[in-house]
Amino acid sequence: MRRNGSGYRATDIRLNRTVAIKVLSAKLADAAARRRFQREAETASSLNHPHILSVFDAGEFEGQQYLVTEFVDGGTLKQWASGGNRTRRQIVELLIGVADGLAVACSGSVGNGEGVLPVR
């Protein structure tokens, strides 16, 4: 497993695919945080949208809760924005995708304490 941003990049050896793993920080693992993390996993797994990550698994290992999602190797929004001149069309298409994913996430009450789940 490799550290990648605020989560981890790993390989699902059963299905031979790259996944992302989010682990609840031990510092934040009080009872309320654990309930929020579980609610996030349940709600996110019920959503199906091209701009919201698919949830593959959620659980607990050695006392730490985790969430396994699809891995999207696309970089950050900051990297995209600094990647050169973007046309208005590219910017509008990106923002429409983000807004559409956020609208679905908000209608499903998906929140993670940091905002919403990442969109692809």
MDTraj code that builds the backbone (N, CA, C; nanometers):
import mdtraj as md
import numpy as np

residues = "MET ARG ARG ASN GLY SER GLY TYR ARG ALA THR ASP ILE ARG LEU ASN ARG THR VAL ALA ILE LYS VAL LEU SER ALA LYS LEU ALA ASP ALA ALA ALA ARG ARG ARG PHE GLN ARG GLU ALA GLU THR ALA SER SER LEU ASN HIS PRO HIS ILE LEU SER VAL PHE ASP ALA GLY GLU PHE GLU GLY GLN GLN TYR LEU VAL THR GLU PHE VAL ASP GLY GLY THR LEU LYS GLN TRP ALA SER GLY GLY ASN ARG THR ARG ARG GLN ILE VAL GLU LEU LEU ILE GLY VAL ALA ASP GLY LEU ALA VAL ALA CYS SER GLY SER VAL GLY ASN GLY GLU GLY VAL LEU PRO VAL ARG".split()
xyz = np.array([
    [0.0839, -0.1171, 0.0000],
    [0.0000, 0.0000, 0.0000],
    [0.0888, 0.1240, 0.0000],
    [0.0544, 0.2261, -0.0789],
    [0.1308, 0.3502, -0.0837],
    [0.0462, 0.4645, -0.0295],
    [0.1101, 0.5549, 0.0407],
    [0.0421, 0.6743, 0.0895],
    [0.0139, 0.7610, -0.0306],
    [-0.1079, 0.8142, -0.0411],
    [-0.1445, 0.8971, -0.1545],
    [-0.2398, 1.0049, -0.1066],
    [-0.1928, 1.1261, -0.0844],
    [-0.2771, 1.2341, -0.0367],
    [-0.3291, 1.2056, 0.1025],
    [-0.4615, 1.2212, 0.1231],
    [-0.5194, 1.2000, 0.2557],
    [-0.5704, 1.0575, 0.2727],
    [-0.5496, 0.9744, 0.1742],
    [-0.5912, 0.8349, 0.1825],
    [-0.4767, 0.7458, 0.1386],
    [-0.5107, 0.6255, 0.1029],
    [-0.4089, 0.5305, 0.0578],
    [-0.4483, 0.4714, -0.0767],
    [-0.3493, 0.4413, -0.1558],
    [-0.3684, 0.3702, -0.2813],
    [-0.3275, 0.2260, -0.2556],
    [-0.4129, 0.1297, -0.2956],
    [-0.3849, -0.0110, -0.2685],
    [-0.4352, -0.0961, -0.3848],
    [-0.4042, -0.2248, -0.3783],
    [-0.4523, -0.3182, -0.4790],
    [-0.5488, -0.4167, -0.4159],
    [-0.6662, -0.4284, -0.4730],
    [-0.7636, -0.5295, -0.4331],
    [-0.7172, -0.6589, -0.4991],
    [-0.6624, -0.7501, -0.4200],
    [-0.6030, -0.8704, -0.4776],
    [-0.7078, -0.9714, -0.5229],
    [-0.8304, -0.9607, -0.4706],
    [-0.9361, -1.0526, -0.5160],
    [-0.9806, -1.0198, -0.6578],
    [-0.9891, -0.8888, -0.6893],
    [-1.0380, -0.8475, -0.8206],
    [-0.9303, -0.7812, -0.9061],
    [-0.8070, -0.7782, -0.8564],
    [-0.6948, -0.7226, -0.9297],
    [-0.7243, -0.5821, -0.9835],
    [-0.7590, -0.4924, -0.8916],
    [-0.7864, -0.3538, -0.9310],
    [-0.7276, -0.2606, -0.8267],
    [-0.6949, -0.1402, -0.8705],
    [-0.6449, -0.0376, -0.7806],
    [-0.7633, 0.0270, -0.7106],
    [-0.7500, 0.0465, -0.5802],
    [-0.8559, 0.1086, -0.5001],
    [-0.7959, 0.2185, -0.4137],
    [-0.8823, 0.3010, -0.3570],
    [-0.8420, 0.4025, -0.2600],
    [-0.8987, 0.3611, -0.1251],
    [-0.8198, 0.3782, -0.0196],
    [-0.8650, 0.3441, 0.1149],
    [-0.8566, 0.4687, 0.2025],
    [-0.9676, 0.5032, 0.2639],
    [-0.9732, 0.6132, 0.3597],
    [-0.9841, 0.5503, 0.4978],
    [-0.8969, 0.5924, 0.5884],
    [-0.8964, 0.5383, 0.7242],
    [-0.9292, 0.6517, 0.8207],
    [-1.0197, 0.6242, 0.9148],
    [-1.0529, 0.7238, 1.0163],
    [-0.9334, 0.7408, 1.1087],
    [-0.8866, 0.8620, 1.1222],
    [-0.7709, 0.8909, 1.2063],
    [-0.7966, 0.8484, 1.3502],
    [-0.6971, 0.7882, 1.4119],
    [-0.7087, 0.7465, 1.5523],
    [-0.7356, 0.8670, 1.6419],
    [-0.6836, 0.9837, 1.6045],
    [-0.7056, 1.1063, 1.6821],
    [-0.8520, 1.1479, 1.6809],
    [-0.9226, 1.1132, 1.5731],
    [-1.0619, 1.1553, 1.5575],
    [-1.1615, 1.0451, 1.5897],
    [-1.1142, 0.9340, 1.6401],
    [-1.1987, 0.8153, 1.6524],
    [-1.2830, 0.8114, 1.7795],
    [-1.3419, 0.9253, 1.8191],
    [-1.4356, 0.9188, 1.9304],
    [-1.5673, 0.8598, 1.8794],
    [-1.6592, 0.8355, 1.9684],
    [-1.7846, 0.7677, 1.9307],
    [-1.8622, 0.8441, 1.8238],
    [-1.8682, 0.9756, 1.8353],
    [-1.9423, 1.0567, 1.7373],
    [-1.8766, 1.0491, 1.5996],
    [-1.7447, 1.0562, 1.5955],
    [-1.6732, 1.0488, 1.4673],
    [-1.6923, 0.9123, 1.4027],
    [-1.6922, 0.8081, 1.4825],
    [-1.7117, 0.6731, 1.4300],
    [-1.8517, 0.6583, 1.3705],
    [-1.9514, 0.7168, 1.4354],
    [-2.0894, 0.7121, 1.3818],
    [-2.0984, 0.7901, 1.2510],
    [-2.0364, 0.9095, 1.2453],
    [-2.0386, 0.9899, 1.1222],
    [-1.9708, 0.9147, 1.0079],
    [-1.8571, 0.8536, 1.0368],
    [-1.7822, 0.7793, 0.9353],
    [-1.8678, 0.6642, 0.8823],
    [-1.9357, 0.5930, 0.9707],
    [-2.0221, 0.4819, 0.9300],
    [-2.1390, 0.5318, 0.8460],
    [-2.2000, 0.6448, 0.8873],
    [-2.3102, 0.7034, 0.8092],
    [-2.2626, 0.7443, 0.6706],
    [-2.1427, 0.8040, 0.6650],
    [-2.0853, 0.8435, 0.5358],
    [-2.0725, 0.7220, 0.4447],
    [-2.0193, 0.6127, 0.4972],
    [-2.0010, 0.4912, 0.4181],
    [-2.1351, 0.4373, 0.3694],
    [-2.2332, 0.4328, 0.4571],
    [-2.3654, 0.3806, 0.4195],
    [-2.4313, 0.4676, 0.3133],
    [-2.4269, 0.5983, 0.3335],
    [-2.4915, 0.6889, 0.2383],
    [-2.4196, 0.6886, 0.1039],
    [-2.2878, 0.6988, 0.1086],
    [-2.2108, 0.7024, -0.0162],
    [-2.2290, 0.5742, -0.0959],
    [-2.2397, 0.4615, -0.0272],
    [-2.2549, 0.3350, -0.0996],
    [-2.3902, 0.3252, -0.1688],
    [-2.4853, 0.4067, -0.1268],
    [-2.6179, 0.4028, -0.1895],
    [-2.6272, 0.4924, -0.3127],
    [-2.5254, 0.5749, -0.3354],
    [-2.5272, 0.6681, -0.4490],
    [-2.4639, 0.6045, -0.5720],
    [-2.5218, 0.6347, -0.6866],
    [-2.4679, 0.5867, -0.8129],
    [-2.4704, 0.7031, -0.9104],
    [-2.3538, 0.7607, -0.9348],
    [-2.3445, 0.8791, -1.0199],
    [-2.2051, 0.8833, -1.0815],
    [-2.1941, 0.9242, -1.2070],
    [-2.0629, 0.9250, -1.2725],
    [-1.9611, 1.0200, -1.2105],
    [-2.0056, 1.1150, -1.1285],
    [-1.9125, 1.2103, -1.0683],
    [-1.8963, 1.1896, -0.9177],
    [-1.9365, 1.0727, -0.8681],
    [-1.9177, 1.0378, -0.7276],
    [-1.8490, 0.9021, -0.7223],
    [-1.7470, 0.8920, -0.6397],
    [-1.6724, 0.7675, -0.6281],
    [-1.7628, 0.6527, -0.5841],
    [-1.7407, 0.5356, -0.6414],
    [-1.8122, 0.4151, -0.5997],
    [-1.7471, 0.3584, -0.4748],
    [-1.8305, 0.3174, -0.3790],
    [-1.7814, 0.2564, -0.2556],
    [-1.7844, 0.1057, -0.2733],
    [-1.6705, 0.0389, -0.2477],
    [-1.6601, -0.1054, -0.2626],
    [-1.6723, -0.1795, -0.1300],
    [-1.6256, -0.1160, -0.0221],
    [-1.6246, -0.1859, 0.1070],
    [-1.6094, -0.0838, 0.2187],
    [-1.6525, -0.1223, 0.3362],
    [-1.6327, -0.0427, 0.4570],
    [-1.6248, -0.1399, 0.5730],
    [-1.5470, -0.1051, 0.6731],
    [-1.5360, -0.1950, 0.7871],
    [-1.4397, -0.1437, 0.8899],
    [-1.3897, -0.2352, 0.9687],
    [-1.2955, -0.2017, 1.0749],
    [-1.1843, -0.3059, 1.0760],
    [-1.0613, -0.2577, 1.0939],
    [-0.9452, -0.3468, 1.1028],
    [-0.8552, -0.2950, 1.2139],
    [-0.8249, -0.3814, 1.3084],
    [-0.7407, -0.3465, 1.4229],
    [-0.7868, -0.2170, 1.4895],
    [-0.9187, -0.2033, 1.5044],
    [-0.9752, -0.0889, 1.5748],
    [-0.9898, 0.0376, 1.4935],
    [-0.9509, 0.0358, 1.3650],
    [-0.9642, 0.1548, 1.2807],
    [-1.0667, 0.1299, 1.1712],
    [-1.1586, 0.2243, 1.1573],
    [-1.2576, 0.2133, 1.0509],
    [-1.1941, 0.2524, 0.9183],
    [-1.2427, 0.1883, 0.8116],
    [-1.1910, 0.2199, 0.6785],
    [-1.3043, 0.2200, 0.5771],
    [-1.2784, 0.2853, 0.4655],
    [-1.3705, 0.2944, 0.3538],
    [-1.2893, 0.2690, 0.2279],
    [-1.3316, 0.1735, 0.1453],
    [-1.2611, 0.1405, 0.0215],
    [-1.3456, 0.1890, -0.0956],
    [-1.2853, 0.2716, -0.1806],
    [-1.3558, 0.3261, -0.2964],
    [-1.2749, 0.3001, -0.4228],
    [-1.3370, 0.3303, -0.5350],
    [-1.2614, 0.3235, -0.6599],
    [-1.1490, 0.4256, -0.6527],
    [-1.0403, 0.3975, -0.7216],
    [-0.9272, 0.4885, -0.7279],
    [-0.9329, 0.5628, -0.8603],
    [-0.9266, 0.6943, -0.8543],
    [-0.9252, 0.7764, -0.9745],
    [-0.7907, 0.8470, -0.9792],
    [-0.7119, 0.8153, -1.0788],
    [-0.5782, 0.8715, -1.0932],
    [-0.5855, 0.9941, -1.1820],
    [-0.6407, 1.1010, -1.1259],
    [-0.6576, 1.2203, -1.2075],
    [-0.5920, 1.3435, -1.1506],
    [-0.5255, 1.3321, -1.0389],
    [-0.4645, 1.4488, -0.9777],
    [-0.5671, 1.5317, -0.9026],
    [-0.5213, 1.6445, -0.8530],
    [-0.6076, 1.7332, -0.7765],
    [-0.6616, 1.8446, -0.8652],
    [-0.7611, 1.9139, -0.8159],
    [-0.8150, 2.0282, -0.8886],
    [-0.7067, 2.1352, -0.9044],
    [-0.6254, 2.1528, -0.8025],
    [-0.5164, 2.2506, -0.8100],
    [-0.4194, 2.2139, -0.9223],
    [-0.3865, 2.0861, -0.9344],
    [-0.2978, 2.0423, -1.0420],
    [-0.3625, 2.0651, -1.1783],
    [-0.4907, 2.0360, -1.1883],
    [-0.5624, 2.0555, -1.3149],
    [-0.5618, 2.2027, -1.3538],
    [-0.5907, 2.2884, -1.2560],
    [-0.5987, 2.4321, -1.2828],
    [-0.4634, 2.4910, -1.3225],
    [-0.3553, 2.4355, -1.2675],
    [-0.2224, 2.4892, -1.2996],
    [-0.1587, 2.4178, -1.4182],
    [-0.2340, 2.3303, -1.4826],
    [-0.1803, 2.2506, -1.5922],
    [-0.1778, 2.3189, -1.7269],
    [-0.1910, 2.4483, -1.7295],
    [-0.1857, 2.5182, -1.8566],
    [-0.3136, 2.5945, -1.8824],
    [-0.3196, 2.6556, -1.9985],
    [-0.4380, 2.7333, -2.0338],
    [-0.5551, 2.6406, -2.0607],
    [-0.6627, 2.6650, -1.9936],
    [-0.7850, 2.5877, -2.0131],
    [-0.8839, 2.6726, -2.0907],
    [-0.9553, 2.6086, -2.1804],
    [-1.0578, 2.6815, -2.2541],
    [-1.1780, 2.7024, -2.1633],
    [-1.2610, 2.7964, -2.1985],
    [-1.3843, 2.8176, -2.1211],
    [-1.4692, 2.6914, -2.1214],
    [-1.4716, 2.6245, -2.2327],
    [-1.5509, 2.5017, -2.2427],
    [-1.5003, 2.3959, -2.1436],
    [-1.3686, 2.3783, -2.1342],
    [-1.3122, 2.2811, -2.0395],
    [-1.3478, 2.3182, -1.8958],
    [-1.3376, 2.4450, -1.8638],
    [-1.3688, 2.4916, -1.7283],
    [-1.5166, 2.4699, -1.6970],
    [-1.6025, 2.5060, -1.7905],
    [-1.7471, 2.4901, -1.7696],
    [-1.7825, 2.3424, -1.7560],
    [-1.7258, 2.2562, -1.8395],
    [-1.7554, 2.1126, -1.8309],
    [-1.7120, 2.0557, -1.6952],
    [-1.5956, 2.0961, -1.6485],
    [-1.5496, 2.0499, -1.5174],
    [-1.6450, 2.0970, -1.4077],
    [-1.6794, 2.2240, -1.4092],
    [-1.7667, 2.2783, -1.3050],
    [-1.9065, 2.2187, -1.3089],
    [-1.9573, 2.1891, -1.4263],
    [-2.0881, 2.1239, -1.4365],
    [-2.0823, 1.9856, -1.3731],
    [-1.9756, 1.9118, -1.4009],
    [-1.9603, 1.7796, -1.3403],
    [-1.9519, 1.7863, -1.1892],
    [-1.8749, 1.8814, -1.1389],
    [-1.8623, 1.8984, -0.9942],
    [-1.9969, 1.9363, -0.9335],
    [-2.0648, 2.0331, -0.9942],
    [-2.1947, 2.0774, -0.9418],
    [-2.2976, 1.9651, -0.9457],
    [-2.2980, 1.8883, -1.0521],
    [-2.3923, 1.7774, -1.0645],
    [-2.3671, 1.6723, -0.9558],
    [-2.2404, 1.6365, -0.9349],
    [-2.2064, 1.5416, -0.8298],
    [-2.2415, 1.5941, -0.6918],
    [-2.2149, 1.7228, -0.6682],
    [-2.2493, 1.7830, -0.5391],
    [-2.3996, 1.7836, -0.5162],
    [-2.4760, 1.8118, -0.6208],
    [-2.6220, 1.8135, -0.6067],
    [-2.6743, 1.6766, -0.5657],
    [-2.6225, 1.5714, -0.6283],
    [-2.6637, 1.4356, -0.5924],
    [-2.6196, 1.4022, -0.4505],
    [-2.4948, 1.4371, -0.4173],
    [-2.4442, 1.4087, -0.2830],
    [-2.5248, 1.4817, -0.1767],
    [-2.5562, 1.6069, -0.2016],
    [-2.6333, 1.6851, -0.1031],
    [-2.7750, 1.6317, -0.0890],
    [-2.8342, 1.5871, -0.1978],
    [-2.9692, 1.5314, -0.1880],
    [-2.9676, 1.3994, -0.1124],
    [-2.8508, 1.3334, -0.1079],
    [-2.8369, 1.2093, -0.0328],
    [-2.7776, 1.2322, 0.1047],
    [-2.7576, 1.3595, 0.1420],
    [-2.7032, 1.3967, 0.2731],
    [-2.5654, 1.3367, 0.2991],
    [-2.4784, 1.3399, 0.1994],
    [-2.3437, 1.2871, 0.2176],
    [-2.2547, 1.3986, 0.2687],
    [-2.1975, 1.3783, 0.3848],
    [-2.1024, 1.4733, 0.4407],
    [-1.9957, 1.3955, 0.5141],
    [-1.8758, 1.4492, 0.5207],
    [-1.7693, 1.3757, 0.5882],
    [-1.6890, 1.4597, 0.6845],
    [-1.7429, 1.5741, 0.7219],
    [-1.6689, 1.6599, 0.8142],
    [-1.5657, 1.7456, 0.7440],
    [-1.5312, 1.7104, 0.6217],
    [-1.4366, 1.7887, 0.5427],
    [-1.5081, 1.8510, 0.4240],
    [-1.6367, 1.8330, 0.4136],
    [-1.7120, 1.8772, 0.2987],
    [-1.7917, 1.7606, 0.2454],
    [-1.7663, 1.7226, 0.1227],
    [-1.8347, 1.6092, 0.0616],
    [-1.7339, 1.5113, 0.0079],
    [-1.7816, 1.3971, -0.0336],
    [-1.6934, 1.2964, -0.0916],
    [-1.6315, 1.3497, -0.2205],
    [-1.5120, 1.3058, -0.2533],
    [-1.4474, 1.3523, -0.3760],
    [-1.5283, 1.3174, -0.5000],
    [-1.5239, 1.4054, -0.5956],
    [-1.5885, 1.3780, -0.7238],
    [-1.4813, 1.3461, -0.8244],
    [-1.5172, 1.2714, -0.9261],
    [-1.4176, 1.2394, -1.0277],
    [-1.4454, 1.3139, -1.1531],
])
top = md.Topology()
chain = top.add_chain()
for i, resn in enumerate(residues, 1):
    res = top.add_residue(resn, chain, resSeq=i)
    for name in ("N", "CA", "C"):
        top.add_atom(name, md.element.get_by_symbol(name[0]), res)
traj = md.Trajectory(xyz[None], top)
